[in-house]
Amino acid sequence: MGPALPKRRLRAAIAALAVGVVGAAATAFTVVTAEAATTGCEVDYQVTAAWPGGFNANVDITNLGDTAVDPWRLEWDFPGTQQVANAWNTTATQSGRHVTAGGVEYNKRIAAGSTASFGFSGTFTSTNAVPETFKLNGVACTGDTGPSPTNPPTNVTASPTAVPTGGPGQDEWNPPSNLVQPLNEVWSHVEDTYNLNFRNFGWDQVMATGGTINYCVRWDSQNAVTAQTRDAIEAKLQQQYDLWFAPMKGWSEWPFDRIDVNVVGWAAYDRADLQWSDSSVDVYIGDIREDAPQCSEDCGRFFHQDGNYSRCPGGAAHHYDQSLWLTQGMGGGAGGDWGQRMGQEYFVNSLNSSQITIYLHELGHTFGLDDFYDWSPTGQCCFIMKAGSSSTITTFDQWMLRDWWRHLKSRYGY
């Protein structure tokens, strides 16, 4: 996966009588009259992949205030020679070291307590240091406090319909003794770093569907793909999910024997690149977003976290929870609540491998697991979520996944 993956999380909560609206595709705290509004922001800047002279980064902006930010504009200065090459889920411009990123139509409004995410690829020479400060609509994100979200999507908080399979004696938190301290260290870091009120983790997605994950493949490539490869990709996604979640079966009220993974759609530049004529998947051609083919936004959970897929061409059953974004010539990878991205050639060439390391790492991010770019938990040197240290999921990775379920399961009524 490459060298250390730097990340910076900055928070601010600022009481203000009035904050003016600043233009561009990402702006604005509203003006208040009678009472002071609580405003503030939280920025998570994470380098998700790096290679000589290049990198991918993901940026999460959380509105800590009690009013929506619409539209938003995020600004920062690179400390080095970094240059934004291309971006997704944002419009980004750069002048010298100064970068301005704005929202696009589907994410330009950040509701109170909600998060907008975008990513970009960049180039650099020498070092790739993390930006020190960020400003959202002119307001610095520098504090460490803020209100909690008050209006999460209702569809992810309802109790799931599946029957729990956890057996007697499996509800106790009983990791191996040598893992107790490092697991505590990891969760302490999670609580200090992340907004656990976020409502689109992979956990939220699979609980909302009752145990399935639907994918749409973004074929960001000029190479042709056969029906055989199409079907092999779906089978491989299922196999890789099984590697993560087979150890969850029957543990601590985890309600599913298996997460069923389906590919329901493909997006491509040209229909001729998809060398099949059957109608087993929905096909989207010519909708280019972030310089890549995009599956219908009307079908995507990332765009409709309220579960309303009434405008999805294939119907709600053909909605997709995550995207598998396969980009020709890409090194490294990226992952988040929206899905996973990596090199098209890398993924296809790994179809005969039992484990696709980059995919497994990025899938861990979808379910909240962190990077370990600048520290290692006590006694743990090598595991898949520490990029480049292990090609396989380890016992420590499995217990970190279980720990997430242990802390989040009450959200779903367990």
C-alpha positions as a Python dict, from the first residue, in 0.01 Angstrom:
ca = {
    (1, 'M'): (0, 0, 0),
    (2, 'G'): (296, 233, 33),
    (3, 'P'): (456, 439, 311),
    (4, 'A'): (299, 590, 620),
    (5, 'L'): (-44, 736, 565),
    (6, 'P'): (-72, 1074, 743),
    (7, 'K'): (-399, 1204, 878),
    (8, 'R'): (-505, 1512, 1063),
    (9, 'R'): (-836, 1574, 1239),
    (10, 'L'): (-913, 1930, 1344),
    (11, 'R'): (-1223, 2048, 1528),
    (12, 'A'): (-1376, 2382, 1607),
    (13, 'A'): (-1688, 2500, 1786),
    (14, 'I'): (-1747, 2874, 1766),
    (15, 'A'): (-2041, 3064, 1913),
    (16, 'A'): (-2132, 3351, 1682),
    (17, 'L'): (-2414, 3601, 1659),
    (18, 'A'): (-2386, 3615, 1283),
    (19, 'V'): (-2169, 3448, 1025),
    (20, 'G'): (-2201, 3569, 669),
    (21, 'V'): (-2244, 3349, 366),
    (22, 'V'): (-1935, 3311, 152),
    (23, 'G'): (-1982, 3208, -210),
    (24, 'A'): (-1852, 2909, -415),
    (25, 'A'): (-1949, 2545, -435),
    (26, 'A'): (-1922, 2491, -61),
    (27, 'T'): (-2026, 2766, 175),
    (28, 'A'): (-2221, 2932, 445),
    (29, 'F'): (-2320, 2939, 801),
    (30, 'T'): (-2660, 3103, 837),
    (31, 'V'): (-2721, 3438, 1005),
    (32, 'V'): (-2887, 3422, 1346),
    (33, 'T'): (-3093, 3697, 1500),
    (34, 'A'): (-3233, 3640, 1848),
    (35, 'E'): (-3000, 3372, 1987),
    (36, 'A'): (-2643, 3281, 1908),
    (37, 'A'): (-2604, 2979, 1681),
    (38, 'T'): (-2341, 2718, 1757),
    (39, 'T'): (-2115, 2677, 1458),
    (40, 'G'): (-1801, 2480, 1399),
    (41, 'C'): (-1633, 2224, 1186),
    (42, 'E'): (-1430, 1908, 1196),
    (43, 'V'): (-1189, 1815, 916),
    (44, 'D'): (-1036, 1473, 865),
    (45, 'Y'): (-760, 1482, 602),
    (46, 'Q'): (-625, 1134, 530),
    (47, 'V'): (-367, 1021, 278),
    (48, 'T'): (-516, 687, 172),
    (49, 'A'): (-242, 578, -67),
    (50, 'A'): (105, 699, -161),
    (51, 'W'): (367, 610, -418),
    (52, 'P'): (681, 786, -543),
    (53, 'G'): (573, 1134, -650),
    (54, 'G'): (199, 1077, -606),
    (55, 'F'): (-76, 1017, -354),
    (56, 'N'): (-451, 988, -296),
    (57, 'A'): (-625, 1176, -16),
    (58, 'N'): (-972, 1169, 136),
    (59, 'V'): (-1123, 1466, 321),
    (60, 'D'): (-1424, 1449, 554),
    (61, 'I'): (-1591, 1773, 667),
    (62, 'T'): (-1828, 1745, 962),
    (63, 'N'): (-2062, 2030, 1050),
    (64, 'L'): (-2055, 2054, 1431),
    (65, 'G'): (-2301, 2343, 1440),
    (66, 'D'): (-2675, 2345, 1486),
    (67, 'T'): (-2752, 2495, 1142),
    (68, 'A'): (-2682, 2365, 793),
    (69, 'V'): (-2384, 2480, 588),
    (70, 'D'): (-2513, 2543, 234),
    (71, 'P'): (-2310, 2568, 19),
    (72, 'W'): (-1969, 2490, 166),
    (73, 'R'): (-1614, 2591, 77),
    (74, 'L'): (-1304, 2438, 235),
    (75, 'E'): (-963, 2605, 203),
    (76, 'W'): (-614, 2503, 304),
    (77, 'D'): (-249, 2562, 215),
    (78, 'F'): (-20, 2274, 131),
    (79, 'P'): (303, 2294, 333),
    (80, 'G'): (508, 2157, 45),
    (81, 'T'): (499, 2114, -333),
    (82, 'Q'): (175, 1914, -348),
    (83, 'Q'): (-49, 1974, -648),
    (84, 'V'): (-406, 1852, -692),
    (85, 'A'): (-424, 1649, -1013),
    (86, 'N'): (-788, 1540, -1016),
    (87, 'A'): (-1070, 1531, -763),
    (88, 'W'): (-1401, 1357, -698),
    (89, 'N'): (-1714, 1469, -509),
    (90, 'T'): (-1586, 1826, -523),
    (91, 'T'): (-1473, 2110, -748),
    (92, 'A'): (-1115, 2189, -652),
    (93, 'T'): (-891, 2473, -766),
    (94, 'Q'): (-535, 2555, -667),
    (95, 'S'): (-329, 2874, -678),
    (96, 'G'): (28, 2825, -560),
    (97, 'R'): (-5, 2629, -238),
    (98, 'H'): (-360, 2745, -169),
    (99, 'V'): (-642, 2501, -244),
    (100, 'T'): (-1014, 2576, -251),
    (101, 'A'): (-1258, 2283, -261),
    (102, 'G'): (-1631, 2330, -300),
    (103, 'G'): (-1937, 2110, -286),
    (104, 'V'): (-2110, 1974, -593),
    (105, 'E'): (-2483, 1955, -645),
    (106, 'Y'): (-2544, 1639, -444),
    (107, 'N'): (-2325, 1725, -142),
    (108, 'K'): (-2313, 2107, -129),
    (109, 'R'): (-2535, 2113, 180),
    (110, 'I'): (-2396, 1979, 508),
    (111, 'A'): (-2677, 1945, 759),
    (112, 'A'): (-2613, 1999, 1128),
    (113, 'G'): (-2409, 1711, 1258),
    (114, 'S'): (-2356, 1567, 910),
    (115, 'T'): (-2045, 1500, 705),
    (116, 'A'): (-1950, 1572, 344),
    (117, 'S'): (-1664, 1378, 190),
    (118, 'F'): (-1445, 1423, -114),
    (119, 'G'): (-1116, 1295, -244),
    (120, 'F'): (-838, 1380, -482),
    (121, 'S'): (-519, 1254, -639),
    (122, 'G'): (-208, 1468, -620),
    (123, 'T'): (159, 1492, -699),
    (124, 'F'): (452, 1600, -483),
    (125, 'T'): (828, 1616, -466),
    (126, 'S'): (1037, 1555, -154),
    (127, 'T'): (792, 1520, 139),
    (128, 'N'): (413, 1497, 149),
    (129, 'A'): (338, 1676, 476),
    (130, 'V'): (-21, 1717, 597),
    (131, 'P'): (-181, 2065, 582),
    (132, 'E'): (-177, 2236, 921),
    (133, 'T'): (-504, 2430, 912),
    (134, 'F'): (-837, 2426, 731),
    (135, 'K'): (-1106, 2691, 694),
    (136, 'L'): (-1472, 2618, 621),
    (137, 'N'): (-1639, 2925, 470),
    (138, 'G'): (-1369, 3138, 624),
    (139, 'V'): (-1401, 2990, 975),
    (140, 'A'): (-1092, 2809, 1104),
    (141, 'C'): (-1137, 2449, 1216),
    (142, 'T'): (-914, 2466, 1522),
    (143, 'G'): (-1110, 2358, 1830),
    (144, 'D'): (-1197, 2029, 1984),
    (145, 'T'): (-1561, 2054, 2085),
    (146, 'G'): (-1897, 2067, 1913),
    (147, 'P'): (-2259, 1950, 1933),
    (148, 'S'): (-2366, 1602, 1835),
    (149, 'P'): (-2585, 1523, 1531),
    (150, 'T'): (-2954, 1540, 1616),
    (151, 'N'): (-3125, 1404, 1309),
    (152, 'P'): (-2964, 1084, 1177),
    (153, 'P'): (-3140, 894, 895),
    (154, 'T'): (-3411, 681, 1049),
    (155, 'N'): (-3359, 385, 820),
    (156, 'V'): (-3026, 292, 979),
    (157, 'T'): (-3144, 308, 1340),
    (158, 'A'): (-3432, 64, 1306),
    (159, 'S'): (-3383, -286, 1441),
    (160, 'P'): (-3282, -533, 1169),
    (161, 'T'): (-3520, -800, 1052),
    (162, 'A'): (-3271, -1086, 1070),
    (163, 'V'): (-3279, -1325, 1365),
    (164, 'P'): (-2962, -1307, 1580),
    (165, 'T'): (-2744, -1616, 1566),
    (166, 'G'): (-2514, -1540, 1859),
    (167, 'G'): (-2496, -1837, 2093),
    (168, 'P'): (-2465, -1864, 2472),
    (169, 'G'): (-2129, -1766, 2610),
    (170, 'Q'): (-2034, -1567, 2304),
    (171, 'D'): (-2155, -1229, 2427),
    (172, 'E'): (-1857, -1172, 2653),
    (173, 'W'): (-1569, -952, 2543),
    (174, 'N'): (-1298, -1214, 2566),
    (175, 'P'): (-1009, -1142, 2330),
    (176, 'P'): (-679, -1322, 2385),
    (177, 'S'): (-498, -1168, 2682),
    (178, 'N'): (-214, -1035, 2469),
    (179, 'L'): (-464, -834, 2260),
    (180, 'V'): (-654, -664, 2544),
    (181, 'Q'): (-418, -369, 2581),
    (182, 'P'): (-365, -297, 2208),
    (183, 'L'): (-740, -324, 2142),
    (184, 'N'): (-807, -75, 2421),
    (185, 'E'): (-546, 156, 2272),
    (186, 'V'): (-708, 132, 1929),
    (187, 'W'): (-1058, 206, 2053),
    (188, 'S'): (-936, 498, 2262),
    (189, 'H'): (-778, 636, 1946),
    (190, 'V'): (-1104, 582, 1755),
    (191, 'E'): (-1302, 776, 2016),
    (192, 'D'): (-1051, 1061, 2014),
    (193, 'T'): (-1038, 1078, 1635),
    (194, 'Y'): (-1372, 993, 1479),
    (195, 'N'): (-1731, 1105, 1492),
    (196, 'L'): (-1911, 793, 1609),
    (197, 'N'): (-2247, 955, 1537),
    (198, 'F'): (-2170, 916, 1167),
    (199, 'R'): (-2450, 707, 1012),
    (200, 'N'): (-2312, 558, 695),
    (201, 'F'): (-2049, 314, 813),
    (202, 'G'): (-2063, -24, 643),
    (203, 'W'): (-2235, -142, 962),
    (204, 'D'): (-2523, 98, 900),
    (205, 'Q'): (-2550, -17, 540),
    (206, 'V'): (-2571, -388, 611),
    (207, 'M'): (-2813, -341, 900),
    (208, 'A'): (-3041, -127, 684),
    (209, 'T'): (-3064, -402, 420),
    (210, 'G'): (-3096, -693, 661),
    (211, 'G'): (-2770, -859, 565),
    (212, 'T'): (-2687, -772, 203),
    (213, 'I'): (-2449, -536, 27),
    (214, 'N'): (-2516, -430, -331),
    (215, 'Y'): (-2234, -299, -547),
    (216, 'C'): (-2212, -98, -864),
    (217, 'V'): (-1880, -124, -1050),
    (218, 'R'): (-1733, 198, -1190),
    (219, 'W'): (-1525, 68, -1480),
    (220, 'D'): (-1287, 363, -1505),
    (221, 'S'): (-1091, 201, -1786),
    (222, 'Q'): (-1067, 183, -2162),
    (223, 'N'): (-1002, -192, -2142),
    (224, 'A'): (-1280, -431, -2238),
    (225, 'V'): (-1434, -661, -1977),
    (226, 'T'): (-1598, -993, -2055),
    (227, 'A'): (-1904, -1151, -1893),
    (228, 'Q'): (-1673, -1409, -1742),
    (229, 'T'): (-1464, -1140, -1573),
    (230, 'R'): (-1780, -958, -1465),
    (231, 'D'): (-1906, -1269, -1287),
    (232, 'A'): (-1562, -1343, -1141),
    (233, 'I'): (-1553, -994, -988),
    (234, 'E'): (-1886, -1049, -814),
    (235, 'A'): (-1770, -1387, -682),
    (236, 'K'): (-1444, -1235, -560),
    (237, 'L'): (-1625, -957, -372),
    (238, 'Q'): (-1831, -1219, -191),
    (239, 'Q'): (-1520, -1420, -107),
    (240, 'Q'): (-1338, -1118, 32),
    (241, 'Y'): (-1637, -1016, 245),
    (242, 'D'): (-1643, -1369, 381),
    (243, 'L'): (-1280, -1337, 487),
    (244, 'W'): (-1369, -1040, 707),
    (245, 'F'): (-1705, -1156, 839),
    (246, 'A'): (-1685, -1534, 877),
    (247, 'P'): (-1525, -1482, 1225),
    (248, 'M'): (-1826, -1266, 1321),
    (249, 'K'): (-2076, -1551, 1281),
    (250, 'G'): (-2246, -1633, 1609),
    (251, 'W'): (-2051, -1375, 1809),
    (252, 'S'): (-2213, -1125, 2046),
    (253, 'E'): (-2555, -1110, 1878),
    (254, 'W'): (-2410, -1049, 1532),
    (255, 'P'): (-2732, -1121, 1339),
    (256, 'F'): (-2607, -1266, 1012),
    (257, 'D'): (-2458, -1598, 914),
    (258, 'R'): (-2322, -1428, 603),
    (259, 'I'): (-2335, -1092, 430),
    (260, 'D'): (-2468, -1157, 81),
    (261, 'V'): (-2281, -950, -177),
    (262, 'N'): (-2437, -870, -515),
    (263, 'V'): (-2323, -663, -811),
    (264, 'V'): (-2634, -492, -946),
    (265, 'G'): (-2484, -243, -1192),
    (266, 'W'): (-2189, -140, -1406),
    (267, 'A'): (-2089, 205, -1531),
    (268, 'A'): (-1854, 251, -1827),
    (269, 'Y'): (-1738, 507, -2081),
    (270, 'D'): (-1860, 304, -2378),
    (271, 'R'): (-2114, 22, -2397),
    (272, 'A'): (-1876, -167, -2626),
    (273, 'D'): (-1631, -197, -2335),
    (274, 'L'): (-1882, -423, -2155),
    (275, 'Q'): (-1875, -737, -2366),
    (276, 'W'): (-2206, -897, -2272),
    (277, 'S'): (-2561, -862, -2397),
    (278, 'D'): (-2761, -1016, -2111),
    (279, 'S'): (-2956, -803, -1866),
    (280, 'S'): (-2823, -951, -1543),
    (281, 'V'): (-2695, -610, -1427),
    (282, 'D'): (-2803, -252, -1488),
    (283, 'V'): (-2568, -64, -1721),
    (284, 'Y'): (-2491, 308, -1705),
    (285, 'I'): (-2306, 469, -1995),
    (286, 'G'): (-2175, 821, -2043),
    (287, 'D'): (-2253, 970, -1701),
    (288, 'I'): (-1907, 1106, -1619),
    (289, 'R'): (-1848, 1235, -1266),
    (290, 'E'): (-1508, 1293, -1106),
    (291, 'D'): (-1362, 1218, -1450),
    (292, 'A'): (-1494, 861, -1429),
    (293, 'P'): (-1812, 670, -1519),
    (294, 'Q'): (-2076, 705, -1250),
    (295, 'C'): (-2356, 467, -1161),
    (296, 'S'): (-2694, 632, -1125),
    (297, 'E'): (-2691, 862, -823),
    (298, 'D'): (-3065, 793, -782),
    (299, 'C'): (-2969, 437, -690),
    (300, 'G'): (-2677, 510, -457),
    (301, 'R'): (-2695, 498, -79),
    (302, 'F'): (-2414, 754, -56),
    (303, 'F'): (-2653, 1001, -218),
    (304, 'H'): (-2973, 873, -54),
    (305, 'Q'): (-2895, 775, 302),
    (306, 'D'): (-3265, 807, 385),
    (307, 'G'): (-3321, 490, 182),
    (308, 'N'): (-3541, 661, -79),
    (309, 'Y'): (-3460, 496, -413),
    (310, 'S'): (-3791, 581, -577),
    (311, 'R'): (-3614, 730, -880),
    (312, 'C'): (-3367, 444, -926),
    (313, 'P'): (-3415, 310, -1283),
    (314, 'G'): (-3386, -50, -1165),
    (315, 'G'): (-3601, 2, -857),
    (316, 'A'): (-3505, -15, -491),
    (317, 'A'): (-3388, -375, -525),
    (318, 'H'): (-3118, -251, -764),
    (319, 'H'): (-2992, 26, -540),
    (320, 'Y'): (-2622, 3, -457),
    (321, 'D'): (-2469, 49, -114),
    (322, 'Q'): (-2108, 75, -229),
    (323, 'S'): (-1911, 138, -546),
    (324, 'L'): (-1615, -66, -662),
    (325, 'W'): (-1420, 199, -851),
    (326, 'L'): (-1158, 35, -1072),
    (327, 'T'): (-928, 292, -1232),
    (328, 'Q'): (-689, 205, -1512),
    (329, 'G'): (-327, 266, -1416),
    (330, 'M'): (-394, 361, -1056),
    (331, 'G'): (-152, 270, -780),
    (332, 'G'): (-258, 225, -419),
    (333, 'G'): (-619, 253, -312),
    (334, 'A'): (-887, 445, -125),
    (335, 'G'): (-1183, 339, 83),
    (336, 'G'): (-1471, 482, 280),
    (337, 'D'): (-1846, 471, 329),
    (338, 'W'): (-1891, 517, -48),
    (339, 'G'): (-1695, 200, -135),
    (340, 'Q'): (-1342, 117, -247),
    (341, 'R'): (-1114, 236, -526),
    (342, 'M'): (-797, 82, -667),
    (343, 'G'): (-621, -5, -991),
    (344, 'Q'): (-832, -185, -1250),
    (345, 'E'): (-541, -398, -1362),
    (346, 'Y'): (-444, -480, -1004),
    (347, 'F'): (-793, -601, -911),
    (348, 'V'): (-853, -802, -1228),
    (349, 'N'): (-507, -959, -1214),
    (350, 'S'): (-578, -1063, -853),
    (351, 'L'): (-898, -1255, -931),
    (352, 'N'): (-712, -1584, -900),
    (353, 'S'): (-564, -1486, -564),
    (354, 'S'): (-730, -1594, -242),
    (355, 'Q'): (-689, -1247, -88),
    (356, 'I'): (-683, -909, -262),
    (357, 'T'): (-480, -716, -8),
    (358, 'I'): (-557, -358, -112),
    (359, 'Y'): (-928, -432, -138),
    (360, 'L'): (-936, -598, 205),
    (361, 'H'): (-757, -299, 357),
    (362, 'E'): (-995, -49, 196),
    (363, 'L'): (-1299, -258, 294),
    (364, 'G'): (-1179, -232, 653),
    (365, 'H'): (-1207, 147, 620),
    (366, 'T'): (-1566, 111, 498),
    (367, 'F'): (-1646, -53, 833),
    (368, 'G'): (-1460, 213, 1030),
    (369, 'L'): (-1121, 50, 1085),
    (370, 'D'): (-841, 300, 1101),
    (371, 'D'): (-502, 341, 937),
    (372, 'F'): (-192, 313, 1154),
    (373, 'Y'): (35, 554, 975),
    (374, 'D'): (230, 688, 1271),
    (375, 'W'): (186, 440, 1556),
    (376, 'S'): (149, 74, 1635),
    (377, 'P'): (-65, -71, 1916),
    (378, 'T'): (138, -238, 2189),
    (379, 'G'): (290, -564, 2071),
    (380, 'Q'): (138, -545, 1721),
    (381, 'C'): (371, -497, 1428),
    (382, 'C'): (195, -649, 1132),
    (383, 'F'): (-172, -658, 1040),
    (384, 'I'): (-370, -571, 728),
    (385, 'M'): (-497, -234, 851),
    (386, 'K'): (-137, -120, 895),
    (387, 'A'): (-69, -65, 527),
    (388, 'G'): (218, -265, 387),
    (389, 'S'): (279, -475, 699),
    (390, 'S'): (59, -778, 620),
    (391, 'S'): (-98, -918, 306),
    (392, 'T'): (-365, -1107, 502),
    (393, 'I'): (-629, -1040, 767),
    (394, 'T'): (-482, -1128, 1107),
    (395, 'T'): (-636, -1222, 1440),
    (396, 'F'): (-577, -866, 1557),
    (397, 'D'): (-769, -729, 1256),
    (398, 'Q'): (-1057, -966, 1334),
    (399, 'W'): (-1078, -852, 1695),
    (400, 'M'): (-1070, -486, 1591),
    (401, 'L'): (-1372, -557, 1368),
    (402, 'R'): (-1550, -731, 1657),
    (403, 'D'): (-1472, -434, 1881),
    (404, 'W'): (-1652, -201, 1639),
    (405, 'W'): (-1960, -421, 1653),
    (406, 'R'): (-1936, -436, 2033),
    (407, 'H'): (-1950, -57, 2054),
    (408, 'L'): (-2206, 6, 1779),
    (409, 'K'): (-2455, -279, 1823),
    (410, 'S'): (-2677, -87, 2067),
    (411, 'R'): (-2746, 152, 1778),
    (412, 'Y'): (-2945, -128, 1618),
    (413, 'G'): (-3125, -255, 1927),
    (414, 'Y'): (-2879, -525, 2039),
}
